[in-house]
Amino acid sequence: MTISIAIPDSSLKDETTQVNKTRKISVIARACAIFKVKEIFIYKEKNYNGSDSILLSTLLKYLETPQYFRKQLFPKMNILKYAGVLYPLKIQNHLKNSDPKKIQVGDMRDAIIINYKGKKFVDIGINQLIPFFGKEKYGTRIAAQIKTTHPKFSVKIIPKEEVTEYWGYKVKEGSNLSTLLTSWNGNIILTSRKGKILTKSYTEKHGLFDMDTLIVFGSTEKGVHEILGSDIKKFQNTKIFNFFPNQATETVRLEEAILGTLTVLNFFNTNHT
């Protein structure tokens, strides 16, 4: 089973400054990385200003990109003005050794194909470009496996679905929530104060962890019931849960909801037999 999440393009509406919006995105990205989220879907909420959505998607992608080739994909821009407050994800594809002499045959690297003097090379973060002869275009990210090592490196592309370690999340945006849920092939969990409390017996009885799962979060002003309206009843394999029963605060912030929800699901999934 894999877990993906869906959050609205208005996710930053409760923050008034760009630096605080940036901090919030950082917490969301860290929570997703901790619990190995596969995809982050940013769905459109009706009539919402798109500038926050661009900031949200750009910084989520920026954080997921290994530091050694961020400059290749993210030129200097105002959106990155407060990138210094972002917490690094420190996932496995970010933590590879940069010493060429310590790299071994079979090692996996997150890499990017670049153009140098009219020829294709792969940058794997070792201050040494590796010749590349594949058909992939410049700027393409690949999962590269080391075939030969120092001093003459060579790599081969490995399909990312065959990489066994966590390789980061994907960010996708564009559709409204109803369209996203209609196209989703797997379990859907809607988070809501109106939902049931999730129990271990429920997860076992209903096979909650037998399929890929999409967890849907509402906006700062509207819950999933208000966003979906009468459409909420038409989606297959959909369950509604309250992950914060007896909450003492008036609301649960999005970044808190994501971290708390993923913690609960991880606990039940880890203890699932």
C-alpha distance (Angstrom), angle and dihedral (degrees) to the residues before:
residue distance angle dihedral
M1 . . .
T2 3.79 . .
I3 3.79 127.0 .
S4 3.80 125.6 -138.9
I5 3.79 128.3 175.0
A6 3.80 135.2 -146.1
I7 3.81 120.7 -150.1
P8 3.83 130.0 172.6
D9 3.79 125.4 -106.2
S10 3.83 85.7 -120.3
S11 3.81 91.7 64.0
L12 3.81 92.0 118.0
K13 3.79 96.9 47.8
D14 3.80 94.4 106.9
E15 3.83 91.6 59.8
T16 3.80 118.9 79.5
T17 3.82 102.3 -167.2
Q18 3.78 132.1 55.5
V19 3.79 92.6 -126.3
N20 3.81 91.7 55.9
K21 3.80 91.2 45.3
T22 3.80 87.5 52.3
R23 3.80 91.8 51.0
K24 3.80 91.0 50.3
I25 3.80 91.9 51.9
S26 3.79 89.2 50.8
V27 3.81 92.2 55.7
I28 3.81 91.4 47.9
A29 3.80 91.6 50.5
R30 3.80 92.3 48.1
A31 3.81 91.9 51.0
C32 3.80 91.0 50.3
A33 3.80 92.0 48.6
I34 3.81 93.8 47.6
F35 3.79 91.4 56.1
K36 3.81 97.6 37.1
V37 3.80 98.3 -114.3
K38 3.80 109.6 -169.2
E39 3.81 101.3 -157.5
I40 3.79 136.6 11.3
F41 3.80 111.5 -153.5
I42 3.80 116.3 -161.8
Y43 3.79 106.4 -158.4
K44 3.79 125.0 -163.2
E45 3.77 118.7 -107.3
K46 3.78 112.6 -154.9
N47 3.81 117.4 -89.6
Y48 3.81 96.1 -5.4
N49 3.82 123.1 149.8
G50 3.80 109.8 -103.1
S51 3.82 99.4 -144.5
D52 3.80 93.3 82.5
S53 3.79 89.8 48.6
I54 3.81 90.9 55.5
L55 3.81 91.1 48.6
L56 3.81 91.0 48.0
S57 3.80 96.8 49.1
T58 3.80 95.0 40.3
L59 3.80 95.9 51.0
L60 3.81 93.2 43.7
K61 3.81 88.6 54.1
Y62 3.80 91.5 43.5
L63 3.81 92.5 53.4
E64 3.80 92.3 48.4
T65 3.82 91.6 52.4
P66 3.83 116.5 91.1
Q67 3.80 111.2 -107.8
Y68 3.79 94.4 -122.1
F69 3.79 95.3 69.8
R70 3.80 103.6 25.1
K71 3.80 91.2 108.1
Q72 3.80 89.1 58.4
L73 3.81 92.0 58.5
F74 3.80 103.2 27.5
P75 3.81 115.4 47.8
K76 3.79 118.8 -165.4
M77 3.81 108.2 -66.6
N78 3.79 139.8 156.7
I79 3.81 91.1 -110.1
L80 3.80 88.2 68.8
K81 3.82 92.8 50.8
Y82 3.81 92.5 114.7
A83 3.79 98.8 31.5
G84 3.80 87.5 126.0
V85 3.82 90.9 76.0
L86 3.81 93.0 55.6
Y87 3.78 116.3 110.5
P88 3.83 112.8 -131.1
L89 3.80 114.0 -115.9
K90 3.82 94.3 -138.8
I91 3.81 92.6 -159.7
Q92 3.79 119.2 160.2
N93 3.80 98.0 -92.3
H94 3.84 88.7 54.3
L95 3.79 96.7 50.6
K96 3.79 102.5 60.3
N97 3.80 120.2 138.2
S98 3.82 113.1 -99.0
D99 3.82 94.6 -157.3
P100 3.84 107.0 103.5
K101 3.80 91.6 -153.4
K102 3.82 92.5 59.3
I103 3.80 96.7 53.6
Q104 3.80 115.0 106.2
V105 3.80 135.1 -156.6
G106 3.81 109.0 -89.0
D107 3.82 95.6 28.4
M108 3.80 115.5 139.7
R109 3.79 122.2 -132.5
D110 3.78 134.6 -177.4
A111 3.80 102.9 -127.5
I112 3.78 144.5 174.9
I113 3.80 129.4 -145.2
I114 3.81 112.5 -126.8
N115 3.78 138.9 -178.7
Y116 3.80 116.3 -119.4
K117 3.80 118.3 173.8
G118 3.79 91.3 -22.6
K119 3.81 95.9 -51.8
K120 3.79 133.4 101.9
F121 3.77 120.5 -108.5
V122 3.79 136.2 168.1
D123 3.79 121.8 -127.9
I124 3.82 111.1 -152.2
G125 3.80 97.3 166.7
I126 3.82 101.6 -95.4
N127 3.82 100.5 108.6
Q128 3.79 88.3 -109.3
L129 3.79 123.7 97.4
I130 3.81 118.1 -136.8
P131 3.83 120.7 -146.6
F132 3.79 112.9 -113.2
F133 3.81 126.9 -162.4
G134 3.80 103.0 178.6
K135 3.82 128.4 115.4
E136 3.80 95.6 -112.9
K137 3.81 116.4 119.7
Y138 3.79 128.6 -113.4
G139 3.81 111.9 -82.8
T140 3.80 93.8 29.8
R141 3.80 116.2 139.0
I142 3.78 115.3 -138.4
A143 3.78 140.1 176.9
A144 3.80 102.0 -118.9
Q145 3.80 126.0 -163.9
I146 3.79 118.3 -156.9
K147 3.83 112.7 -115.7
T148 3.80 100.1 172.7
T149 3.79 128.9 12.4
H150 3.80 142.7 -150.7
P151 2.94 128.1 13.1
K152 3.81 97.3 13.5
F153 3.78 109.2 31.3
S154 3.79 126.3 -166.0
V155 3.80 131.2 174.2
K156 3.77 141.7 -168.4
I157 3.79 128.7 -149.6
I158 3.78 117.4 -108.6
P159 3.83 119.1 -162.5
K160 3.81 105.9 -110.7
E161 3.80 91.8 -127.8
E162 3.81 87.1 64.5
V163 3.81 93.8 54.6
T164 3.80 106.3 104.5
E165 3.82 98.8 -159.9
Y166 3.80 123.5 70.4
W167 3.81 108.0 -82.8
G168 3.80 101.7 -173.8
Y169 3.79 133.4 -93.7
K170 3.80 132.2 -72.6
V171 3.80 122.1 -128.6
K172 3.79 119.2 -142.4
E173 3.80 128.2 176.7
G174 3.76 140.1 169.8
S175 3.79 116.9 78.4
N176 3.78 132.0 81.9
L177 3.79 119.0 -107.7
S178 3.80 96.3 -101.3
T179 3.82 91.8 53.8
L180 3.80 91.2 47.1
L181 3.80 93.6 51.7
T182 3.81 92.1 46.2
S183 3.80 90.8 56.3
W184 3.82 96.2 42.9
N185 3.82 114.5 108.9
G186 3.79 106.2 -158.2
N187 3.80 141.9 34.3
I188 3.81 119.9 -27.6
I189 3.79 123.1 -154.6
L190 3.79 116.5 -168.1
T191 3.80 114.0 -161.0
S192 3.79 114.5 -140.4
R193 3.80 142.9 143.0
K194 3.80 84.8 -125.5
G195 3.80 92.8 60.6
K196 3.79 132.9 98.0
I197 3.79 123.0 -93.4
L198 3.80 110.6 -102.7
T199 3.81 115.4 -122.5
K200 3.79 134.1 -176.3
S201 3.80 91.8 -117.0
Y202 3.81 89.9 54.4
T203 3.80 93.0 52.0
E204 3.81 90.7 50.7
K205 3.81 96.1 44.4
H206 3.81 95.5 47.9
G207 3.81 99.7 35.8
L208 3.78 92.2 -122.8
F209 3.79 92.9 171.5
D210 3.79 97.6 45.0
M211 3.81 94.9 90.5
D212 3.80 138.4 38.5
T213 3.79 107.6 -81.7
L214 3.80 133.6 -145.5
I215 3.82 116.1 -158.2
V216 3.80 113.9 -156.8
F217 3.79 124.3 -154.9
G218 3.79 126.3 -167.1
S219 3.78 127.7 -133.2
T220 3.79 131.7 -93.3
E221 3.81 90.5 -95.9
K222 3.81 104.8 26.2
G223 3.78 133.3 46.8
V224 3.79 122.2 -142.4
H225 3.82 91.0 -95.9
E226 3.80 91.3 58.3
I227 3.80 93.4 43.7
L228 3.81 95.7 49.3
G229 3.81 99.2 33.2
S230 3.81 113.4 -179.9
D231 3.83 90.1 -10.3
I232 3.79 89.3 76.7
K233 3.81 91.2 85.2
K234 3.80 97.8 53.7
F235 3.81 103.1 67.2
Q236 3.80 121.7 98.6
N237 3.84 123.7 -126.2
T238 3.80 91.6 13.5
K239 3.80 124.7 151.2
I240 3.81 129.2 178.4
F241 3.81 118.3 -144.4
N242 3.77 137.3 177.5
F243 3.81 107.4 -142.0
F244 3.81 93.8 -179.3
P245 3.82 107.2 53.0
N246 3.81 115.3 175.8
Q247 3.80 92.1 14.6
A248 3.80 113.0 -179.4
T249 3.81 96.0 -155.2
E250 3.78 123.8 79.8
T251 3.78 90.8 -123.8
V252 3.80 140.1 8.1
R253 3.80 113.6 -130.0
L254 3.79 117.1 -125.3
E255 3.80 95.3 -113.1
E256 3.83 89.1 49.7
A257 3.79 91.5 47.6
I258 3.80 92.6 51.4
L259 3.79 94.3 48.2
G260 3.80 94.1 44.0
T261 3.79 95.4 45.0
L262 3.79 94.1 47.7
T263 3.81 90.2 47.8
V264 3.81 91.9 54.8
L265 3.81 93.5 45.6
N266 3.79 91.7 46.8
F267 3.80 90.2 52.5
F268 3.81 93.3 51.6
N269 3.80 93.0 42.3
T270 3.81 92.8 49.1
N271 3.81 90.6 51.1
H272 3.80 93.1 42.5
T273 3.82 114.0 121.1
